[in-house]
Amino acid sequence: MTGVRDARGRGAEHPGRGRIRHRSNTSAVSESTLETIMCDCQKNDELSESVPVPDPAAPARRDYVAASAISGTLRYSSQQASLTPSTVLVADDDLVPCHMAESALCGWGYKVVIVRDGTTAWEVLQQEDCPKLALIDWMMPGLEGPEVCRRVRALARAIPPYLILLTGKGNKDDIVTGLESGADDFVTKPFDRQELRSRLRVGERMVGLHQAMADRVRELETVLGQVKQLSGLLPICSYCKKVRDDGNYWQRVETYITAHSNARFSHGICPDCWRDVIEPEIASRGLIG
């Protein structure tokens, strides 16, 4: 039984533990065991060499989706950002759910408009600058929630408001009735705060899509309004090729087309006219040697 010693005959030292003496029976180690140990060490060396060492200067790679990339909102341009729906209409005659909704919405950064009956809610939603998000109770004095949704959908606006029905009814028939009346979503009372916030974010995305689509349609209409097209029967002289306009004035073809379209002309001389007109004129003046 002998201890493992270094080149200077001292026992091997372990950091933080002082000197450690290892005792082993070297005579008990067979040649096959030594060959197995050496083979395993060689394999570990090969594996360590095959693993690429990351470059500290190289940018870090991401094999996952960052949490910041899942924001649940759309990116708007500067023009669209001003139209982001930050005001929510709450129509409910029950004070407790109404107060709970107002407290939650204000805590999330929304401006809240509260009405106590369906008739007032309908008056607010008829306005051009009405809130783009609305929480509407099913049972209210005046107009009920589904009737308010039907009237709002009948307006057929380019950017319709996102309507969420609030009700204690939770069976499938009631949900189908509410959605078919024109509501975009359905939340049962008492509502869960996180669920309500998620549904409001869905509403924001839908309003943003409608806004982007309306902006694109407006841009296309503007472009099409600038396009001029010539159509119909144009009276043209058989000899001088002038065109008569609507005021009974005869104009050159290029003048008429320039006035009625976006086309512009660049004058030149075609080969036939050069041969039949220009060359004889040059020859008659003695300019060709």
C-alpha positions as CSV (number, residue, x, y, z in Angstrom):
1,M,0.0,0.0,0.0
2,T,1.7,3.2,-1.2
3,G,0.5,6.8,-1.5
4,V,0.3,8.7,-4.8
5,R,3.2,11.2,-4.9
6,D,4.2,14.0,-7.3
7,A,7.6,14.4,-8.9
8,R,9.1,15.7,-5.7
9,G,7.9,12.8,-3.6
10,R,5.2,14.8,-1.8
11,G,1.5,13.9,-1.5
12,A,-0.8,15.4,-4.1
13,E,-2.6,18.6,-2.8
14,H,-6.2,19.5,-3.4
15,P,-7.2,23.2,-3.3
16,G,-9.0,24.0,0.0
17,R,-8.5,20.6,1.4
18,G,-4.7,20.5,2.2
19,R,-2.6,17.5,1.3
20,I,-4.5,14.3,0.4
21,R,-2.9,10.9,0.2
22,H,-4.4,8.4,-2.2
23,R,-3.9,4.8,-1.4
24,S,-4.4,2.1,-4.1
25,N,-3.3,-1.4,-4.8
26,T,-1.4,-0.9,-8.1
27,S,-0.8,-4.6,-8.4
28,A,-4.5,-5.3,-8.5
29,V,-5.1,-3.2,-11.6
30,S,-5.0,-5.4,-14.7
31,E,-3.8,-4.5,-18.1
32,S,-7.4,-4.7,-19.6
33,T,-8.6,-2.2,-17.0
34,L,-5.8,0.2,-17.9
35,E,-6.6,-0.1,-21.6
36,T,-10.3,0.6,-21.0
37,I,-9.5,3.7,-19.0
38,M,-7.1,5.0,-21.7
39,C,-9.7,4.4,-24.4
40,D,-12.4,6.3,-22.4
41,C,-10.0,9.2,-22.0
42,Q,-9.2,9.3,-25.7
43,K,-13.0,9.3,-26.5
44,N,-13.6,12.2,-24.1
45,D,-10.7,14.2,-25.8
46,E,-12.3,13.6,-29.2
47,L,-15.7,14.8,-28.0
48,S,-14.3,17.9,-26.5
49,E,-12.4,18.7,-29.7
50,S,-15.6,18.2,-31.8
51,V,-17.6,20.7,-29.8
52,P,-17.2,24.2,-31.3
53,V,-15.9,26.9,-29.0
54,P,-18.1,30.0,-29.1
55,D,-16.5,33.2,-30.3
56,P,-16.9,35.9,-27.6
57,A,-17.0,38.6,-30.2
58,A,-19.7,36.9,-32.3
59,P,-23.3,38.0,-31.7
60,A,-25.3,35.7,-29.5
61,R,-27.7,33.4,-31.3
62,R,-31.2,32.7,-30.1
63,D,-32.9,29.4,-30.7
64,Y,-36.0,30.5,-28.9
65,V,-38.6,33.3,-29.1
66,A,-37.9,36.1,-26.8
67,A,-40.7,37.0,-24.4
68,S,-40.5,40.6,-25.6
69,A,-41.3,39.5,-29.1
70,I,-44.7,38.2,-27.9
71,S,-46.3,41.5,-27.0
72,G,-49.9,40.8,-28.0
73,T,-50.1,44.2,-29.8
74,L,-49.5,45.5,-33.3
75,R,-46.9,47.9,-34.4
76,Y,-48.5,51.1,-35.7
77,S,-47.1,53.9,-37.7
78,S,-47.1,57.4,-36.2
79,Q,-50.4,58.1,-37.8
80,Q,-51.9,54.9,-36.5
81,A,-50.5,55.3,-33.0
82,S,-52.7,58.4,-32.4
83,L,-55.7,56.3,-33.3
84,T,-54.9,53.5,-30.9
85,P,-58.1,52.7,-29.0
86,S,-57.3,54.0,-25.5
87,T,-61.0,54.7,-24.5
88,V,-63.4,52.0,-23.5
89,L,-67.2,52.4,-23.2
90,V,-68.7,50.5,-20.2
91,A,-72.5,50.2,-20.4
92,D,-73.9,48.5,-17.3
93,D,-76.7,49.5,-14.9
94,D,-75.2,47.2,-12.1
95,L,-73.0,49.4,-9.9
96,V,-70.7,46.6,-8.6
97,P,-69.6,45.1,-11.9
98,C,-69.4,48.5,-13.4
99,H,-67.1,49.7,-10.6
100,M,-64.9,46.6,-10.9
101,A,-64.6,47.1,-14.7
102,E,-63.7,50.8,-14.3
103,S,-61.1,50.1,-11.7
104,A,-59.4,47.4,-13.8
105,L,-59.5,49.5,-17.0
106,C,-58.1,52.6,-15.3
107,G,-55.3,50.4,-13.8
108,W,-54.4,49.2,-17.3
109,G,-54.2,52.7,-18.7
110,Y,-57.5,53.0,-20.5
111,K,-59.8,56.0,-20.4
112,V,-63.3,54.9,-19.4
113,V,-66.7,56.2,-20.4
114,I,-69.6,54.9,-18.3
115,V,-73.3,54.8,-19.2
116,R,-76.1,53.3,-17.2
117,D,-78.6,52.2,-20.0
118,G,-78.6,50.8,-23.5
119,T,-80.1,53.9,-25.1
120,T,-77.3,56.2,-24.0
121,A,-74.8,53.5,-25.1
122,W,-76.3,53.6,-28.6
123,E,-76.1,57.4,-28.7
124,V,-72.4,57.3,-27.8
125,L,-71.6,54.6,-30.3
126,Q,-73.3,56.5,-33.1
127,Q,-70.7,59.3,-32.9
128,E,-67.9,59.3,-35.4
129,D,-65.3,59.6,-32.6
130,C,-66.9,56.9,-30.4
131,P,-64.7,54.6,-28.3
132,K,-63.4,51.7,-30.4
133,L,-63.7,49.2,-27.5
134,A,-67.0,48.7,-25.7
135,L,-68.1,46.5,-22.8
136,I,-71.9,46.2,-23.0
137,D,-74.1,44.5,-20.4
138,W,-76.8,42.2,-21.8
139,M,-79.7,43.3,-19.5
140,M,-80.1,47.1,-19.3
141,P,-82.8,49.7,-19.1
142,G,-83.9,51.0,-22.5
143,L,-82.1,48.9,-25.2
144,E,-80.6,45.6,-24.3
145,G,-77.0,44.7,-25.2
146,P,-77.8,42.5,-28.2
147,E,-80.0,45.2,-29.7
148,V,-77.2,47.8,-29.3
149,C,-74.9,45.5,-31.1
150,R,-77.3,45.0,-34.0
151,R,-77.7,48.8,-34.4
152,V,-74.0,49.4,-34.3
153,R,-73.4,46.7,-37.0
154,A,-76.0,48.3,-39.2
155,L,-73.9,51.4,-39.4
156,A,-71.4,49.6,-41.6
157,R,-68.4,51.7,-40.7
158,A,-64.9,51.3,-42.1
159,I,-63.5,51.0,-38.6
160,P,-66.3,49.4,-36.5
161,P,-66.0,49.3,-32.7
162,Y,-65.1,46.0,-31.0
163,L,-68.1,45.0,-28.9
164,I,-67.8,42.7,-25.9
165,L,-71.0,41.5,-24.2
166,L,-71.0,41.2,-20.4
167,T,-73.6,38.9,-18.9
168,G,-74.3,36.3,-16.3
169,K,-75.7,34.0,-19.0
170,G,-73.2,31.4,-19.9
171,N,-74.9,28.6,-21.8
172,K,-74.3,27.9,-25.5
173,D,-77.6,29.2,-26.7
174,D,-77.0,32.6,-25.1
175,I,-73.5,32.8,-26.4
176,V,-74.7,32.0,-30.0
177,T,-77.5,34.6,-29.6
178,G,-75.1,37.3,-28.4
179,L,-72.5,36.7,-31.2
180,E,-75.2,36.5,-33.9
181,S,-76.5,39.9,-32.7
182,G,-73.2,41.5,-33.7
183,A,-71.0,41.2,-30.7
184,D,-67.4,40.4,-31.3
185,D,-66.8,38.6,-28.0
186,F,-68.5,37.3,-24.9
187,V,-67.5,37.6,-21.2
188,T,-69.5,36.1,-18.3
189,K,-70.0,37.9,-15.0
190,P,-68.3,37.9,-12.6
191,F,-65.4,38.3,-15.0
192,D,-61.8,37.4,-14.5
193,R,-59.4,40.3,-14.7
194,Q,-56.8,38.6,-16.8
195,E,-59.3,37.1,-19.2
196,L,-60.9,40.5,-19.7
197,R,-57.5,42.1,-20.3
198,S,-56.6,39.4,-22.9
199,R,-59.9,39.9,-24.7
200,L,-59.4,43.7,-24.8
201,R,-56.0,43.1,-26.4
202,V,-57.7,41.0,-29.0
203,G,-60.0,43.9,-29.6
204,E,-57.1,46.3,-30.0
205,R,-55.5,44.0,-32.6
206,M,-58.8,43.8,-34.6
207,V,-59.3,47.6,-34.5
208,G,-55.7,48.0,-35.6
209,L,-56.3,45.7,-38.6
210,H,-59.4,47.6,-39.6
211,Q,-57.5,50.9,-39.3
212,A,-54.6,49.6,-41.4
213,M,-57.1,48.3,-44.0
214,A,-59.0,51.6,-44.1
215,D,-55.7,53.6,-44.5
216,R,-54.7,51.3,-47.4
217,V,-58.1,51.7,-49.1
218,R,-57.8,55.5,-48.7
219,E,-54.4,55.5,-50.3
220,L,-55.6,53.4,-53.3
221,E,-58.5,55.7,-53.8
222,T,-56.2,58.7,-53.8
223,V,-53.9,57.0,-56.4
224,L,-56.8,56.0,-58.6
225,G,-58.2,59.5,-58.4
226,Q,-54.9,60.8,-60.0
227,V,-55.1,58.4,-62.9
228,K,-56.7,59.8,-66.0
229,Q,-58.0,57.5,-68.7
230,L,-59.1,58.3,-72.3
231,S,-62.2,56.5,-73.4
232,G,-65.1,57.0,-75.8
233,L,-65.1,58.3,-79.4
234,L,-62.6,61.0,-80.3
235,P,-63.4,63.1,-83.4
236,I,-60.1,63.5,-85.4
237,C,-59.5,65.3,-88.7
238,S,-58.7,63.0,-91.6
239,Y,-56.1,65.4,-93.0
240,C,-54.3,67.4,-90.3
241,K,-55.1,64.8,-87.5
242,K,-56.2,67.4,-85.0
243,V,-58.7,66.3,-82.3
244,R,-61.9,68.1,-81.4
245,D,-62.4,68.6,-77.7
246,D,-65.6,69.1,-75.7
247,G,-65.6,72.8,-76.3
248,N,-65.6,72.3,-80.1
249,Y,-61.9,73.4,-80.4
250,W,-59.5,71.6,-82.6
251,Q,-56.2,70.7,-81.0
252,R,-53.1,68.8,-81.9
253,V,-53.2,65.2,-80.9
254,E,-50.4,65.5,-78.4
255,T,-52.0,68.6,-76.8
256,Y,-55.3,66.8,-76.4
257,I,-53.7,63.7,-74.9
258,T,-51.5,65.7,-72.6
259,A,-54.5,67.6,-71.2
260,H,-56.6,64.4,-70.7
261,S,-54.0,62.0,-69.4
262,N,-50.6,61.8,-67.6
263,A,-48.8,61.1,-70.9
264,R,-46.0,63.3,-72.1
265,F,-44.5,63.5,-75.6
266,S,-41.0,63.6,-76.8
267,H,-40.8,64.6,-80.5
268,G,-38.6,63.0,-83.0
269,I,-38.5,62.0,-86.7
270,C,-39.4,58.5,-87.9
271,P,-37.4,56.9,-90.8
272,D,-40.2,57.2,-93.3
273,C,-40.6,61.0,-92.7
274,W,-36.8,61.4,-92.8
275,R,-36.7,59.7,-96.2
276,D,-39.8,61.3,-97.7
277,V,-39.7,64.8,-96.2
278,I,-36.4,65.8,-94.6
279,E,-34.0,64.4,-97.3
280,P,-35.8,66.0,-100.2
281,E,-35.9,69.3,-98.4
282,I,-32.1,69.1,-97.6
283,A,-31.5,68.3,-101.2
284,S,-33.6,71.2,-102.5
285,R,-31.5,73.6,-100.5
286,G,-28.3,72.2,-101.7
287,L,-27.1,71.1,-98.3
288,I,-26.1,67.6,-99.5
289,G,-22.8,67.5,-101.3
